[in-house]
Amino acid sequence: MAAFTHRYCHTAENPYITFRSTKITQTGPLTFELDGDFTIRGVTKKEKLKLTDSGNGSPSGNIIGTMAFDRKEYGMNSGIPFIKIANRVEVSVNLRWKRISGPPPVFEQ
């Protein structure tokens, strides 16, 4: 994976992949969709991240999510072994969180 990262993601020039949310919509008791700006290789596009939170009202939990993007829209199209890498790439997110202070989060049911 390291060879893929350096060669196709240009990590020397753009060491970070970021997602900055612009809107959060609760889609179920513990599910959310985040609209936001996804940046990879210095290219930023609007994408949607889907999340599930396991810690409703508790002091800790996990947030699991997925997002898919078209690698060609981010300039990842030359020298790619097309047989091995699909045009649509899926990103998985798995975060653990712990509430340090304040009231517990309250989600719509």
MIZA-47221 format. One record per residue: residue number from 1; residue in three letters; z, x, y negated of N, C-alpha, C in turn. Coordinates in steps of 0.02 Angstrom, whole numbers, plus 50000, padded with zeros to 5 digits. Last residue first. Layout:
N
[r NUM, 'ala', [Z, X, Y], [Z, X, Y], [Z, X, Y]]
...
//
This chain:
109
[r 109, 'gln', [50896, 48259, 49489], [50894, 48243, 49561], [50838, 48193, 49575]]
[r 108, 'glu', [50893, 48401, 49383], [50880, 48330, 49392], [50873, 48316, 49467]]
[r 107, 'phe', [51027, 48520, 49389], [50958, 48502, 49400], [50951, 48427, 49404]]
[r 106, 'val', [51128, 48628, 49304], [51124, 48558, 49326], [51050, 48540, 49330]]
[r 105, 'pro', [51216, 48780, 49331], [51155, 48745, 49313], [51155, 48674, 49341]]
[r 104, 'pro', [51390, 48790, 49281], [51337, 48795, 49332], [51274, 48759, 49308]]
[r 103, 'pro', [51438, 48865, 49122], [51438, 48810, 49171], [51382, 48820, 49222]]
[r 102, 'gly', [51489, 49040, 49110], [51459, 48978, 49087], [51459, 48925, 49141]]
[r 101, 'ser', [51447, 49188, 49205], [51489, 49148, 49162], [51453, 49084, 49143]]
[r 100, 'ile', [51370, 49231, 49315], [51425, 49273, 49290], [51473, 49232, 49247]]
[r 99, 'arg', [51290, 49180, 49458], [51313, 49159, 49392], [51374, 49200, 49373]]
[r 98, 'lys', [51168, 49271, 49537], [51239, 49256, 49538], [51259, 49238, 49466]]
[r 97, 'trp', [51022, 49276, 49642], [51055, 49270, 49578], [51128, 49253, 49587]]
[r 96, 'arg', [50883, 49354, 49714], [50952, 49331, 49723], [50983, 49328, 49654]]
[r 95, 'leu', [50711, 49316, 49741], [50764, 49342, 49698], [50831, 49313, 49718]]
[r 94, 'asn', [50555, 49340, 49783], [50617, 49324, 49817], [50673, 49357, 49778]]
[r 93, 'val', [50386, 49299, 49774], [50445, 49317, 49736], [50506, 49296, 49776]]
[r 92, 'ser', [50220, 49348, 49813], [50282, 49316, 49833], [50340, 49343, 49792]]
[r 91, 'val', [50052, 49317, 49775], [50111, 49356, 49757], [50172, 49316, 49779]]
[r 90, 'glu', [49891, 49323, 49843], [49953, 49286, 49836], [50011, 49335, 49824]]
[r 89, 'val', [49725, 49327, 49785], [49782, 49366, 49806], [49846, 49325, 49794]]
[r 88, 'arg', [49561, 49298, 49819], [49622, 49264, 49798], [49682, 49301, 49828]]
[r 87, 'asn', [49474, 49384, 49883], [49468, 49375, 49811], [49532, 49344, 49783]]
[r 86, 'ala', [49553, 49493, 50006], [49523, 49430, 49984], [49517, 49427, 49908]]
[r 85, 'ile', [49518, 49640, 50083], [49556, 49611, 50028], [49519, 49549, 50002]]
[r 84, 'lys', [49434, 49682, 50188], [49506, 49685, 50197], [49546, 49649, 50143]]
[r 83, 'ile', [49304, 49670, 50148], [49321, 49643, 50213], [49397, 49638, 50221]]
[r 82, 'phe', [49298, 49739, 50027], [49297, 49666, 50027], [49315, 49635, 50094]]
[r 81, 'pro', [49377, 49865, 49964], [49350, 49849, 50031], [49353, 49774, 50042]]
[r 80, 'ile', [49326, 49896, 49800], [49374, 49861, 49842], [49342, 49849, 49911]]
[r 79, 'gly', [49242, 49950, 49705], [49269, 49994, 49756], [49320, 49962, 49802]]
[r 78, 'ser', [49285, 49834, 49581], [49241, 49889, 49602], [49277, 49933, 49652]]
[r 77, 'asn', [49377, 49734, 49547], [49316, 49715, 49583], [49271, 49773, 49603]]
[r 76, 'met', [49487, 49689, 49457], [49495, 49723, 49521], [49435, 49707, 49565]]
[r 75, 'gly', [49491, 49619, 49338], [49453, 49681, 49341], [49460, 49720, 49406]]
[r 74, 'tyr', [49549, 49498, 49347], [49590, 49551, 49319], [49556, 49619, 49326]]
[r 73, 'glu', [49463, 49417, 49413], [49477, 49400, 49343], [49518, 49453, 49308]]
[r 72, 'lys', [49471, 49468, 49542], [49412, 49485, 49502], [49423, 49470, 49428]]
[r 71, 'arg', [49586, 49411, 49597], [49587, 49482, 49577], [49528, 49502, 49533]]
[r 70, 'asp', [49655, 49263, 49559], [49590, 49291, 49578], [49586, 49363, 49552]]
[r 69, 'phe', [49819, 49224, 49624], [49772, 49239, 49569], [49708, 49269, 49598]]
[r 68, 'ala', [49964, 49128, 49658], [49901, 49157, 49682], [49856, 49170, 49621]]
[r 67, 'met', [50136, 49133, 49691], [50084, 49126, 49641], [50021, 49158, 49670]]
[r 66, 'thr', [50297, 49077, 49745], [50230, 49104, 49758], [50185, 49090, 49698]]
[r 65, 'gly', [50476, 49103, 49774], [50417, 49075, 49743], [50352, 49109, 49763]]
[r 64, 'ile', [50649, 49076, 49776], [50590, 49098, 49815], [50529, 49065, 49783]]
[r 63, 'ile', [50806, 49121, 49736], [50746, 49089, 49707], [50687, 49119, 49745]]
[r 62, 'asn', [50971, 49091, 49795], [50907, 49126, 49800], [50853, 49086, 49766]]
[r 61, 'gly', [51138, 49101, 49725], [51084, 49072, 49764], [51024, 49118, 49767]]
[r 60, 'ser', [51302, 49055, 49658], [51249, 49103, 49675], [51195, 49068, 49716]]
[r 59, 'pro', [51389, 48951, 49630], [51394, 49012, 49590], [51341, 49065, 49606]]
[r 58, 'ser', [51297, 48792, 49629], [51340, 48843, 49660], [51343, 48906, 49616]]
[r 57, 'gly', [51203, 48703, 49580], [51274, 48693, 49564], [51321, 48745, 49593]]
[r 56, 'asn', [51089, 48752, 49696], [51104, 48696, 49650], [51179, 48687, 49641]]
[r 55, 'gly', [51022, 48866, 49756], [51092, 48867, 49735], [51113, 48812, 49687]]
[r 54, 'ser', [50890, 48886, 49790], [50935, 48863, 49843], [51007, 48854, 49820]]
[r 53, 'asp', [50738, 48844, 49714], [50805, 48872, 49705], [50851, 48843, 49757]]
[r 52, 'thr', [50569, 48885, 49713], [50620, 48843, 49745], [50687, 48879, 49738]]
[r 51, 'leu', [50420, 48889, 49611], [50484, 48915, 49633], [50527, 48862, 49667]]
[r 50, 'lys', [50261, 48944, 49568], [50298, 48889, 49598], [50362, 48918, 49629]]
[r 49, 'leu', [50172, 48989, 49425], [50218, 49014, 49476], [50259, 48955, 49502]]
[r 48, 'lys', [50012, 49001, 49359], [50067, 48955, 49375], [50106, 48984, 49434]]
[r 47, 'glu', [49936, 49087, 49217], [49944, 49072, 49289], [50003, 49026, 49298]]
[r 46, 'lys', [49829, 49158, 49098], [49876, 49103, 49113], [49876, 49091, 49188]]
[r 45, 'lys', [49820, 49338, 49089], [49790, 49272, 49098], [49845, 49221, 49110]]
[r 44, 'thr', [49792, 49504, 49038], [49838, 49447, 49039], [49799, 49382, 49043]]
[r 43, 'val', [49776, 49669, 49093], [49740, 49607, 49080], [49790, 49549, 49088]]
[r 42, 'gly', [49839, 49783, 49135], [49830, 49775, 49063], [49792, 49712, 49044]]
[r 41, 'arg', [49857, 49767, 49271], [49804, 49813, 49249], [49791, 49806, 49174]]
[r 40, 'ile', [49921, 49607, 49240], [49911, 49660, 49289], [49851, 49701, 49266]]
[r 39, 'thr', [50017, 49473, 49187], [49981, 49533, 49167], [49981, 49583, 49224]]
[r 38, 'phe', [50026, 49303, 49153], [50030, 49353, 49206], [49987, 49413, 49185]]
[r 37, 'asp', [50111, 49186, 49066], [50062, 49239, 49057], [50075, 49293, 49109]]
[r 36, 'gly', [50139, 49020, 49135], [50154, 49080, 49098], [50096, 49129, 49095]]
[r 35, 'asp', [50230, 48886, 49203], [50168, 48908, 49173], [50184, 48972, 49134]]
[r 34, 'leu', [50319, 48854, 49344], [50321, 48892, 49282], [50250, 48909, 49262]]
[r 33, 'glu', [50392, 48724, 49429], [50328, 48758, 49415], [50336, 48791, 49346]]
[r 32, 'phe', [50521, 48701, 49553], [50499, 48708, 49484], [50429, 48739, 49482]]
[r 31, 'thr', [50644, 48617, 49653], [50580, 48651, 49645], [50557, 48648, 49572]]
[r 30, 'leu', [50751, 48537, 49687], [50762, 48610, 49684], [50698, 48649, 49675]]
[r 29, 'pro', [50703, 48405, 49667], [50773, 48421, 49657], [50788, 48496, 49651]]
[r 28, 'gly', [50545, 48438, 49581], [50585, 48407, 49633], [50657, 48427, 49623]]
[r 27, 'thr', [50492, 48498, 49471], [50447, 48456, 49510], [50482, 48421, 49567]]
[r 26, 'gln', [50523, 48544, 49309], [50556, 48530, 49372], [50514, 48480, 49410]]
[r 25, 'thr', [50436, 48665, 49223], [50436, 48594, 49240], [50472, 48587, 49307]]
[r 24, 'ile', [50428, 48775, 49088], [50459, 48763, 49153], [50461, 48687, 49164]]
[r 23, 'lys', [50323, 48885, 48999], [50343, 48817, 49011], [50372, 48811, 49082]]
[r 22, 'thr', [50304, 49019, 48995], [50295, 48983, 48931], [50316, 48910, 48937]]
[r 21, 'ser', [50360, 49171, 49070], [50352, 49099, 49071], [50346, 49070, 49001]]
[r 20, 'arg', [50276, 49311, 49111], [50319, 49284, 49058], [50308, 49209, 49053]]
[r 19, 'phe', [50262, 49434, 49225], [50250, 49363, 49217], [50301, 49339, 49166]]
[r 18, 'thr', [50186, 49597, 49254], [50235, 49551, 49224], [50212, 49479, 49226]]
[r 17, 'ile', [50183, 49755, 49314], [50153, 49690, 49326], [50205, 49640, 49300]]
[r 16, 'tyr', [50169, 49920, 49245], [50206, 49858, 49256], [50160, 49798, 49269]]
[r 15, 'pro', [50092, 50033, 49216], [50141, 50037, 49270], [50176, 49971, 49286]]
[r 14, 'asn', [49947, 50073, 49176], [49981, 50008, 49171], [50033, 50003, 49226]]
[r 13, 'glu', [49907, 50204, 49204], [49896, 50176, 49137], [49935, 50112, 49124]]
[r 12, 'ala', [49952, 50216, 49337], [49966, 50270, 49289], [49959, 50244, 49217]]
[r 11, 'thr', [49904, 50105, 49406], [49974, 50108, 49389], [49992, 50164, 49340]]
[r 10, 'his', [49782, 50033, 49441], [49786, 50081, 49386], [49858, 50089, 49361]]
[r 9, 'cys', [49757, 49955, 49549], [49800, 49925, 49497], [49808, 49971, 49437]]
[r 8, 'tyr', [49680, 50034, 49634], [49653, 49971, 49610], [49693, 49939, 49554]]
[r 7, 'arg', [49753, 50155, 49657], [49681, 50155, 49648], [49656, 50091, 49615]]
[r 6, 'his', [49891, 50124, 49668], [49868, 50175, 49621], [49793, 50167, 49606]]
[r 5, 'thr', [49890, 50020, 49768], [49922, 50012, 49703], [49894, 50061, 49651]]
[r 4, 'phe', [49826, 50080, 49878], [49798, 50020, 49847], [49824, 50013, 49776]]
[r 3, 'ala', [49918, 50181, 49906], [49850, 50199, 49888], [49815, 50140, 49853]]
[r 2, 'ala', [50031, 50102, 49940], [50033, 50146, 49882], [49964, 50166, 49859]]
[r 1, 'met', [50000, 50041, 50059], [50000, 50000, 50000], [50000, 50043, 49937]]
//
